[in-house]
Amino acid sequence: MANENCLEGMMCPKCAQEDLFSIVSTCIAEWSDDGTENEKEMEFDDDSNCRCVECNFSGKVKDFKE
């Protein structure tokens, strides 16, 4: 089934897996000396590094777009 939400249009070009990817993302979080628990916003773009968790193919998010 094609992704229709956060991973819309994404699929591994090597193994065709489309369920789970490791993507380098940025986030905004509230930090204290004890750490953080509440991320406020997370995002990635077409130039973010991405890896297929199934076959380990690596590239940019744009390389995974159909």
The 8 nearest C-alpha neighbors of each residue, nearest first, counted from 0:
[[1, 2, 17, 3, 18, 16, 10, 8],
 [0, 2, 3, 8, 7, 17, 9, 10],
 [3, 1, 7, 6, 8, 4, 0, 9],
 [2, 4, 7, 1, 6, 5, 8, 0],
 [3, 5, 7, 6, 2, 8, 1, 9],
 [6, 4, 7, 3, 2, 8, 9, 42],
 [7, 5, 9, 4, 2, 8, 3, 17],
 [8, 6, 3, 2, 4, 9, 5, 1],
 [7, 9, 64, 65, 2, 6, 10, 1],
 [10, 8, 64, 63, 6, 7, 65, 17],
 [11, 9, 17, 63, 15, 16, 12, 64],
 [10, 12, 15, 16, 63, 13, 14, 17],
 [13, 11, 15, 63, 14, 10, 62, 65],
 [12, 14, 11, 15, 56, 54, 16, 10],
 [13, 15, 16, 11, 12, 54, 53, 10],
 [16, 14, 11, 10, 12, 13, 17, 9],
 [17, 15, 11, 14, 10, 18, 53, 51],
 [16, 18, 10, 19, 11, 9, 15, 2],
 [17, 19, 16, 20, 10, 2, 6, 9],
 [20, 18, 17, 52, 51, 21, 16, 53],
 [21, 19, 51, 52, 50, 22, 49, 18],
 [20, 22, 50, 49, 51, 52, 23, 19],
 [23, 21, 49, 48, 24, 20, 50, 47],
 [24, 22, 48, 47, 49, 21, 43, 25],
 [25, 23, 43, 42, 22, 41, 26, 47],
 [24, 26, 42, 41, 43, 23, 27, 40],
 [27, 25, 41, 40, 28, 42, 24, 38],
 [26, 28, 40, 39, 38, 41, 29, 25],
 [29, 27, 38, 39, 37, 30, 26, 35],
 [28, 30, 35, 37, 38, 31, 27, 39],
 [31, 29, 35, 34, 28, 32, 33, 36],
 [30, 32, 33, 34, 35, 29, 36, 28],
 [31, 33, 34, 30, 35, 29, 36, 28],
 [34, 32, 31, 35, 30, 36, 29, 37],
 [35, 33, 31, 30, 32, 36, 29, 37],
 [36, 34, 30, 37, 29, 31, 28, 33],
 [35, 37, 38, 34, 29, 28, 30, 33],
 [38, 36, 35, 28, 39, 29, 30, 27],
 [37, 39, 28, 40, 27, 36, 26, 29],
 [40, 38, 28, 27, 37, 41, 26, 29],
 [39, 41, 27, 26, 38, 42, 28, 25],
 [42, 40, 26, 25, 24, 27, 39, 43],
 [41, 43, 25, 24, 26, 40, 44, 23],
 [44, 42, 24, 47, 25, 23, 45, 41],
 [43, 45, 47, 46, 60, 42, 61, 24],
 [44, 46, 61, 60, 47, 59, 43, 62],
 [45, 47, 59, 44, 60, 48, 61, 43],
 [48, 46, 44, 59, 45, 60, 23, 43],
 [49, 47, 59, 23, 22, 58, 60, 46],
 [48, 50, 22, 59, 58, 60, 21, 57],
 [51, 49, 57, 21, 56, 20, 55, 52],
 [50, 52, 20, 55, 56, 53, 54, 11],
 [53, 51, 55, 20, 54, 50, 19, 21],
 [52, 54, 51, 55, 16, 14, 19, 56],
 [53, 55, 56, 51, 52, 14, 13, 50],
 [56, 54, 51, 52, 50, 53, 57, 13],
 [55, 57, 51, 54, 50, 13, 58, 11],
 [58, 56, 50, 49, 55, 51, 59, 48],
 [57, 59, 49, 48, 62, 50, 60, 56],
 [58, 60, 48, 62, 49, 61, 46, 47],
 [59, 61, 45, 62, 63, 49, 47, 46],
 [60, 62, 45, 64, 59, 63, 46, 58],
 [63, 61, 59, 60, 64, 58, 12, 11],
 [64, 62, 9, 10, 11, 60, 61, 12],
 [65, 63, 9, 8, 61, 62, 10, 60],
 [64, 8, 9, 63, 10, 12, 62, 61]]
